[in-house]
Amino acid sequence: MKQRTRLAAQAWRAPKLRKCQNCGSSIPGHTACPSCGTYTTRSGKEIVVKAEA
């Protein structure tokens, strides 16, 4: 039995965006930046260049 459920509580909400401290792009909270790879002050993504043989 469903009782006392408000439709306003089930509404979709847009994710909160914040600016990356390193490059300034907009990213959702608690995620690493896809463009530079930093998460708060830690860098997590290293750019690897493949050498052509």
Protein Blocks (a to p, Z undefined) as FASTA:
>chain_A
ZZhiafklmpccdddddddfklopacdehiacfklopahjacfbdcdddddZZ
